[in-house]
């Protein structure tokens, strides 16, 4: 047999392997492996060229082969050092010095004599003699081998790796070391035993990398091209082996002379099949493209969660794609909180949803270190498993965990997938698929966390951590879009909070707000409610699908907790903090979201007016009951504001007599409408007062413009419109009357949103303002103006009807017309200049 065959096959193998590595995703580990393959190529190429006796001669190719052989140990050491994450450089420097010495000795002909070509039976062999200096390369090789083994053992003991991870690698080291040392013996060195050991070592390393899923190999050439090259190798092999086999059989078994050809063909066919199927298996193992189903699942999954920021939806997509890709029935996802990993999603109702794992658990540390999927069999062989408490092991055994998949984001373990009840063992491709899936999921989950964090900052009140007013209204709108049996809103107003701040300072006031917020969070943490800081001293709670009695009971519990907090306060001299609570109900006492909010605020106002430190529900029965309980002198609480209102209306009368009488008429019409609508007494009184003051801002409008008999210009009309802002500017300086501001501000808004000053649409405008709007328009039409005479009643009624759904709330417009027709509203005597 020509001894060129073995190194020739090795050279072909290393070349194909190097080409495959060029197509792989590269990192430092892959580059080190490629450097080692280059030294293998130099080694085997020199051996092939030397045995072929090609130009420039046997001596040159022999030295090139040995040069590559000396480079392999240090390249191997660098590869192992990178693989294990070792950062020590002392031995590395020693090995660099040793390999340079070996190369110098080689080039100066101090290691071995020049090889002599010996022809025996038309076969070329090589003879050479080694020198004493050969002890240096031998020591260098042994030193590297011992160091590599030491590092592997240290990794197994200290870093929790299992010995099964390194068995193929250790076998390769032993084979390569003995093969290299044996080649230095003249009697053995003439055979390509060193090349064979190099092939075995390379295969062992490649298998280790593949099993550890450190990279996915994909050949640049197709699988068919790889098989074609394999056929070429078999053809070359057969051309050089058949004749020697025939010669051996003819000499050894002369009696089989007539059957030698048949026997050789049969043996060679069996050998060819064995080699072919082995190479086919090996090529498929290394170079087959990623399974099409898994690749498609990954693409679909990436597309589905690319724009998803909802954590629950991401978890569902993740579990679904795993169930579709492999035969596993139970999947549990745990995500990191402050100190532990908590279950957030389960694929089965039978799975323990309360499962948690503290961050110091050895299982967590194992996954942080390995940074890849791990089957339980491998984990049980690690030192991390052995360091677990028995109850921790029992928890994993109870769930029958088969595989653990870490979710890493920027080297931080943000979650773990636990898979169980798989019918077949996990293959390397499945574990690689899970790692890819985990990488995509970690990014999506991290994005969801970032979005949630930003959303919470934008939606939360910075002091209390509850929703702020704007986002509370957004969430309330979402609740109203879904079907619910009932929706109940409660507003908790701290009594005399301004005084509290004045007495104890704003820092103590902030602490009080935070304390109440904590009580609310604790009281409703297991309930479906929305909680917000509604204003500086108010908290809002929205309940749904719950009865009024339960809500009142829960509110009482909160108030009791606040009272207890007052009692526990070390500063006994502090003012006792009380709450006025208003409750509104949909759909029983409110017909829309805006009306629910208005009614709830009105209930708070009622509680304040009736002595504070009480709870009022916005229903007629509750108001009546409440009125029976309060003292006689509190029934006409609005009387205290009468002097102020009288003074303001008197000021209007001095400036413009029409506006004075117009406001009185509007107040009377709006009051009748509010009563017919079924509003409570306080709400009706609020509407009356707001109607009296709705045009107070006309004090700031020139008299000649107010009494102009012709059509207003655009500029004049815009000036007239400013009376709304003028009214608010006057009223806001009177704290006792600030509750009428929303009604005054909205009396020129329209149902279709085309009014002024804010362009509110529908029930965005408070119902008090909508009542005044109808009354204001009706009185303007039925009284004499500076530019026209009063319109007939029928015309005014027609205009009211025509304005329903555009200018007016259709419900109020129809009710107002009905009241006119029933005689409950009559045109008041007009003012005659």
N, C-alpha and C positions, 0 to 999 in steps of 0.2 A: 504494500500500500504506500502510495506517495504520502510523505509526512506533511505535505503542503495542504492536504485536505482540511485537517482540523483547524489550523490557524486561518485558512481561507474562509471557512464557515463562520469562525469567530469574528473575523473582520467584517463579513457581510452583516452579521447580527448587530455588531456595535454601530455600524453605519446606519442601518435602518432605525435603531434605537435613538441615535443622535438626531436623525431627521424627525422622528416622532416628537422628541423633546422640544425641537424648535417650534412645533405647532402648539405646544402646551402653554398654559398661562404661567408666566415665569415669576419667580421670586428668588431670594437669595439661595434657598435650598435647591431649587431646580438648577440654578447656575452652577452651584457646587457639584451637583450630580453630572451636569454636562461637562464640566472640567475633568472630572474623573473618567468619563467616557472617552474624552479626547486622549488621555494618557493610555487608555485601553486600546484605542485605535492605533496610536503610535507603536505600541507594543506589538500588536498582532500584525499590523502592516509591515513593520520591520521584519517580523518572523516570516511572513509570506514572501516578501521580496528576497530575503536572504535564501530561503529554500528554493526559490525560483532562479536564484543566481543572476538577478537582473543588475543592470547598470545603476550605480557606479561600482558595485562590487559587494561581495559577501561581508567584508569588514564593516563597511559603512552601514549596511542594513542591520547588522548584528548590534552595533553600538546604538543605533536609533531605537531598536527594540528594547534594549536594556535601559536606555534613557527613559523611555515611556514606563518601563517596569518600576524604576526608582521613583517616578513621580506619582505612581498610584497610591502608595501608603499615605503620603501627606495630603493628597486630594481626598482620600478616604476619610482621614481624620477630620479634615475641614467639613466634610459632608456630615459626619456624625455629630460634630460639635454644633453645627447649625441646626441639625435635626432635634437635638436635645435642648437647644436654647442655652448652651454653655458659653460663657463670656470670658473664661480664662484664656490668657494668651502666652503664659510662660512656656508651656510645653510646645505650643505652636512655634515659638521662636527657636526652640531646641531642634525641632524637626526640620525647620527651614535650613538651619546650619548643617544638619546631618545630610540632607538630600543634596545640598550644594557640594559638600565634601565628596559624596558618592559620585556626583556627576564629574567633578574634577578628576577623581581617581580613574573614572571610566575613560574620559577623554585623554588622559595621560598614560593609558595602557598599563595601569598599576593593578588592576583587578583580575584580569584573565588574559590568557594568550589569544592571539588571533585564531578564529575558528578555521579548521582544515576540513576541506570537502573530501569525503571518503565514499566511493561508489561500491556498493555491495548489491549484486544481482540487479544491476541497472537502477538501483535506488540510492539517492544521495543522502548521506548522513553527515553530521558535523561533529568534529572532535575539538575540544579546547581544554585548557588547564587553568585552574584558578590559582591565585596567589594568597599570601597571608593577609593582605589587605581586605580580602572578601569578608573578613569578620565584621568590618564596619557596616556594610549593607545588611548583613544578616542580623546584627544587633539592632540596626535601625528598624528593620521590618518587625522584629520581635517586640521592640520597645513600643512601636505604634500599635501593634495588635493587643498588647497587654493594656495600654492606656485606653484603647477603645472599649475593651471588655470592662475595665474598671468604671468607666463613665456609664456604660449601660447598666451595670449592677447598682451604681449609685442612683441612677434614675429610677430603678425599680424600687429601691428601699426608701428614698427620700421624697420622690415626686409622685408616688402612687401609681406609677405605670405597672402593668402586669407583665410577667415574664413571657407570656404568649405573644406580646407585641414584638419581642426581639428575637425569638427563637430562629426564624429564617435568617435574620441578619447575623446572628452568632454563627450559624452553620456556614454562611458565606465567608465570614472572617477566618474560621478554622480551615476551610478548604483552600482559600486563597493563600493563607500563610504557609501551609504545608506544601502546596503546589509551587509557590515561589521559592521556598527553601530547597525543595527537591530539585529544582531546575539548576541549582548551583553545583550539584553533584555531577561530575562528568559522565558517569555511567548512565545517569537518568536524564541529564540535561539535553541529550541529543533527541529526546522524544518531546513532543509538545504538551507535556503534562501541565506546565505553567499556564498555557493558553486555555486548556480545558478547565482548570481551577478558576481562571478569570471569568469564563462564561458562566460557571455555576454561581460564582459570587454575584455577578451582575444580575442574574435571574433572581437570586435571593433578595437583593436590594430592591429590585423592581417590584417584586411581589410584596415586600414589606411596605413600600410606598403606596402601592395600590390598596392594600388592606387598610392602611391608615388613612386613606382618602385624602392624601396631601395634594394630589392634583388629578385631573381627569385628562387622560391621554387621548389624543385624536390625531390619527395619521393624516399627513397632507395628501397622501395618495389614497385611493379607494381600497376597499377590502379585496376587490377583484384583482387589483394590481399587486397587492401583497401576496395573494395566492399564486399569481403568475411568477413572481420572484421565488416563491417557495418551490414551484415546479422546476425552476431553473437550478436551484440548489440540488434537488433530487436528481436531476439529469446529470449534473456535474459529478455528484456522488456515485451514481451508477456507472458512469464511464470509467471511473478509476477503481471500482471495487469488484466488478463482475469477473474480470480476468484473473485477479489474484485468488478469488474464491474458487474458481474452476481449477486453477493449478493446485491449490491445497487439497481439494477433494480428489483429484486425480491421483495424487501421490499417497494420500492417506487411505482412500477407499477405492483401490483399483477395480474391485469387483462390481462397482457401480458405474463403470465407465459408460455404459449405454444409457444410463438414466441421469447422468450428471447435469445435462442441459435442463431437463425437466425440474430437477431438484433446485438448481440455481434460480430458475425462473420463479418457482414457487416461493423459495425463501426470500428472494428479492421483492416479490409482490407483497408478501406479508410485511416485510420491513418497510416497504414504501407506504403501505396503508398505515402502519403504526406511526411512522414519521409524519405523514400527511395529517392524520387526525390529531396528533399531538400539536403540530404547528397551527392547525386550524383552531384548536381550543385555545392555544396560547395567544394567537393573534386576536381572536374574538375577545379574550379576557382583557387584553391591553388596549386594543385599538377600535373596538366596535363603537359606533356613534351612540350617543345617549338615547335610551329607549324613547321611541316616538310618543308613546302615550304620556310618559312622565314629562317630557319636554312640552307637550301641548297643554298638559295640566298646569305647569308652571307659567306658561304664557297667559293662559286664561285667568289664572289666579292673580298674576301681576296686573293684568288689565282691570280686573274686577275691583281690586283694592287701591288702584293707583290714585283715585280721587276720593277715597273713602276716609272719613275722619271720625266715624263712629266706632268706638272700641268693640261694642257688642257685635256689630256687623262684620268687622274684621275677624273676630274670634269664630263666628259661625262659618265664614268662608274658609278659614284655615282648617277647621275640623272637617268640613265637608270634602275638601280636596284630599285630605289624608285618607278618609274613609273610601274615597273613590279610587285612590292610587294603590292601596294595599288592604289586605284582609285583616283589619283590626276593628273591633267592635266598640271598644271603650277608649275615649281620648279625654284627657283632662288638662286644662291650661291653667297654670298658676303664674300670677304676675307679682312683681315686687312692690311691696309697700315700704314703709319706713324701716321696719326691722325684720320683716318676714315675707314669705311668698304665699299669697292667698289664692285659693281657687276662684276663678272668675267665670269659667265656662266648662261645662261637661257635656259630652255627647250622649250620655245615658242617665236616666233618672236614678239608676241604681248606684251611680258613683257617689262617693262621699263629697258633698259640696262644701263641707266645713273643713276640708283638709288644709292644713297650713304646714309650712316648713321654715324654721328660723334660719337666719342668714348664716349662723355659725355651724349649721348641720354639715357634717363631712361630705354628704352628697352634693351640696351646693359648692363646696370648695373643689371637689373633684371635677364638676362640670365647668367651673371657672378656669381650671387648669387645662383640661383637655380641649375645651372650646369646640366640641363636636358631639354628634349623637353617640350614644353608648348603650349597648345592650346590657341587661342586668347581669348576664353571665360574666362579662368582662369586669363590670363594677365590683362584683362579689370577690374577684381575685385580687382587688387592689387593697392597699393599706388603708385607704379612706373608708372602705366598707368595714374593715376590721376595727376601725376606731369609733364606729357608731355605737350608741347605746342600744340595748336590746329592744327597748320600746320603739326606737326609730327604725330599726330593722323590721320589727313586727308590723309597723304601719305600712311599709312598702310591700311586705309579703301579703298583707291582708288585701291590698288592691291588685295583687298579682301583676305588678309592673313588669313589662317585657323590655321596654326601651325608654330612655330619657333623652330629650332633645333640648339643648340650651338655646335660648333666644338672646343673642348678643347684639348690643348697640354700642359702638365705639368702645369695645372691650369690656363693657359693663353688662353683667347678666341681668336682664330686665324681666326674664320669664323662663318657665320650663314647661315643656310638653311631656306628659306622662302617657305612654301608650301601653295598653294591655289587651289580653285575650286575642293575640294573633295566632292564626292556625299554623303558620309556617315560620321557620326562623327568618330573621332579617338578613337579606343579602347585602353585599357591599353597595350595589347600585341603589337599593332602597334607602340605605343610611345616607348615601350621598344626596339622594333626592330630598330627604328630610333636612339635611344641612342647608341645601339651597332654599328650601321652603322656609326654614327658620330665619335665614338671612333676610329674605324679602319681608317676612312677617315682622321681624324686629324693627325694620325701618318704618313699616306702616304703623305699628303700635307706638313707636316713639313719636311719629308725626301726630298720631291721635292724642298722645299725652301732651305734646306741645300745644296743639290746638285747644285741648281742654284747659290747659294752664292759662293760655292767653284769653280764652273765653271766660274763665272764672275771674280773671283779673278785670276784664272789661265789664263783666256782668255783676260783679260783687261790690258791695260796699267795703271800702278799705278798712274801716274801723271795726265792723261787726262780723264781716265774712258772709253776711246774708246777701241775697240778691239786691241790687239797687233798684230804684223805682222804674227806670226805663226798661230794664230786662224783665222785671216782674210783670209789667204790662204785656211784653212780648210773649212770655210764658202763659199768661192768663188767656191771651188770644188763642194760643195753641189748644188750651184746655177747652175753650168754647167751640173749637172746630170738631171736637169728638163728642159722641153721644154720652151724656151723663144723666143719671136720675135727678141729681141735685148738685148745685154748686153754691157753696157758702163762703162768704168773705168776712173776715174780722179785721178790724183796725184797732190796735192797742195804742192809746195816746197817754204819754206820761204827764200826769197832772203837775202844773206849776214847775215845769222843768227849767224854764228861764230863771226862776227864783233859785232853784237848786244850784244852777251854774253860778249865779251871783253870790250865793252863800259860801260855796265850797270850791269854786274854781272850775274851769273847763276840764282840767285833768280828771278830777273826781267825777264830773259829768260823763266824760268818755268811759271811765271805768264802770259807771252805772249802766251805760248803754251796752257795753260788752258783756256785763254780767247778765242782763236781761236776754241778750242774744244767745248766750250759752244755755240759759234755762230753756229757751224756745227750742234750740237744737236738740237738747236732751229729751224734752217732752215729746217731740214729734219725729225723732230719728227713724222710727219704724213705721211711720204713716206716710201715705201719699198726699203730701201737702207742698205748697209753695210758700216760702217765707222770705220777707224782704224788709229792708229798712225803708219805710215808706216816705218819711221826711225826717227832719232833724230830731224830732222827739216821738216819732210814730213807727210802729211795726205793723206789717200787714201779713195776714195768713189766708191762703186760699185752700179750702177743703173741697173735695168732690166725692160723690157717691157715699155720703155719710149723713146721718140725720141730725137735726138741730139740737136735740137733747144731748147727744154725744159731744157735739162741738162745744156747747155751753159747759159741759162737765170738764172737758179738756182745758178750756179757757180758765175755768175756776182753779184747776190744778196749777196752771202757770201763775196765776195771781197769788195763790197760796205759797208757792215756792218763792216768789218775790218778797212776800211778807216775811217768810222765814229768813230770807237773806237779810232783810232789814233787822230782824231780831238778833241774828248772828254777827252783825256788824259790830266791830269792836268800839267804834265811835258812837256810843249810845245817844249822844247829843244831836246827832244828825236828824234832819227832817225826814219823816217817814215818806217813802215813795209810794204813791198810789197810781192806779191806771183807770182811765175812762175808756170803755170798750164799746165799739159799735159793730153790729153784725147785720149783714144783708144776705138775702136768700134769693137764689134763682132756681126755677122760674116762678116760684109762688108769690113773691112780692116784687120781683123785677123781671122785665121782659127782655133785657139785653145786657151785654157786658158793661156798657157804659152806665146803664141805669143801675146795675148792681153796685158799681163803684160809687156812684152819686148817692145812692140810698145808704150805703155803709158809712160814707162820710157824714151824711145827715144824721145817722144814728149816733155817731161820735159827738157831733155837735149837740144833739139832744142830751146826751149823757153829761156833757160839760155844763149845759145850761141848767140842768136839773140837780146840780150840786156836786158833780165829779165823783170819782171813785165808785163807779157803777157800770153795769153792762146793759146796753139797750139794743133790742132787736128791732129792725125796721119792719114791723107789721102793725096793723091797726090795733089788734088785740093787745100787743105788748105795750104800745104807746098809751092806750087807755089805762091799762093796769099800772103803768109807771106813773101816769098822772095822778092816779088815786093815792099813790104812796107818798108823793112829795108834799111838802107843806103848802099851806094856802098862799103864802106870800111869794111862792116861786112860780105860781101859775102864769103870771103876767111878767115873766122875766124880761120881755122885750120892752116893757114900759121904760126901763132905765135908758134905752137908746132913743126914746121918742124926742127928747129935747134936741139932741144932735141932728136927727133927721128933720125936725121942724126948722131948725136954724138954716140947714142947707137948702131946704125947699123955699124958705123965705128969701134966701139970697137969689134963687132962680126967679122968684116972683118980681123982685126988684129989677132984674135985668130983662126978663122976658115973661110977660103975663101968660102968653099962650103955653109956653113950655111948662109952667107951674101947673096949670089946669090939665094939660095933656098928661103929665106924669101921674096926677091923681086919678084920672080916668083909666089909664093903663093899669095902675095898681088895682083898681076895683075889678076890671075885666079879668086880669091875670089871676086874681084871688079866686074868683068864681070858677074859672077854668081849672085851677089847681084842686079846688075842693071836689069838683066833678070827676076829676081824674083819680081821686082816692088817696092823694098824698096826705102825710100826717100833718099835724097842727104846726109843728116847728118848720116844716118845709114850706107850708103855705105862708107862714109869717115871713120867712126868708124871701119868698117871691114877692110879697107885698112891699117889703122894704126895698128890695132891689129895683122894683118897678118905680117906686117914688124917686129913686136916685139915678135911674138909668140914663137920664139926659143932663145930669148935673154938670157935665163937662162943657155944655153950651155956654156956660158963664164966660169961657175964653173965646167965644166966637163973636165977631163984631155984630152989633145990633142990626146995622143996615143989611148985612148979609142974611141974618135970620129972617128979616121981614121983607126981603126982596120979592117984588111981585112978578118979575120975569123969570125966564129959564136961567138956571145956573150955568156958568161956564165950567169947563173941566177943572180948572184950577180952583174955582170956588167950591165945586163939589168935593174935591180932595180936602179942602180946608174944613168943610162941614164934617167930613168923615173923621177928622181928628178929635171930634168931641168924645169919642169912645175912650181913646187914650187919656184925654183930659180928665174924664170921669174917674178913671183908675188912679191917675196921679193924685186926685183929691182924696179919694176913699182910702188909699193905702196909708195915708198919714193918720188915719183914725183906726187904731187896732181893734176897737170895739165893734167896728163894722166891716172888717176885712173879709168876713164870711160871705158877703154879697158880691164880691169881685167877680167870680166866675159867671154869675148870672148877668151882671152889667156888661162884662166884656163880650159876651156872646149874643147880645140881643139883636145884632145886625148880621149874624151868620145865617147861612141858608142851608136847607136840607140837602141840596145838590152840591154843596161845597163851594159855591161861587160868591159867598158873602165876604164880609170883612170884619175884623182886621186879620184873622188867622186862616180863613178859608176852611173852617171845620166842616166835615161832612156827616150827615145823619146824626146818630146818637153820640158822636164824638162831642157834640155841643151839649152841655148840661140841660136837663129837662126844664129847669127854672128859666134859663135863657130862651128856650124854645117856646115856653108859655108867654113870656114877655114879648117875643117876636110877633106872635099872632095878635096879641092885644094891642101892641104898638101900631101895627099896620092898620088894624081895624079902626082905631081911634083917629089915625091920621086921615083915613078916607072919609069918616063920618063927621068930621069937624071942619069948620071954615079955616082955610089957610090964607096967607097973604097973597097967594097967586091964584086961588080958585075958591069956589063955593063948596060946601059939603056935598058928597056924592049920595045918591039915594041908597037906602039900606039894601035893596035888592042887588044893586050894582056891587056894593061892598061884599055881600054874601057870595056873589058870583066870582069876585076876585079872590076871595078866600078859598073857594073850591078850586079855582083854576091854579092857585099857587100850591095846592097840596102836592107833595112829592117833588116839588121844585124849590119853592121858597120856604114852605112850611112842612113840619112834621105832619104826615097825612092823618095820623091818629088824632092829633091835637086839632088840626084844621076841621076835621069832620065833627069832632066833639064840640068845638066852638060854634059851628053852624047849627048843630043840634040844640045847643043851649039858647041860641038866638030864636030858633023856631019854637022852642018850648016857652019862650018868654022869660027865661032865667037871666038872660043878658039883654038889656035894653040900652038903646043909644042914650048916653048921658047928655045933659044940657050942654050945648057947646058954649065956648067962651066968646062973648061979643065984645069986640074992641070998642 
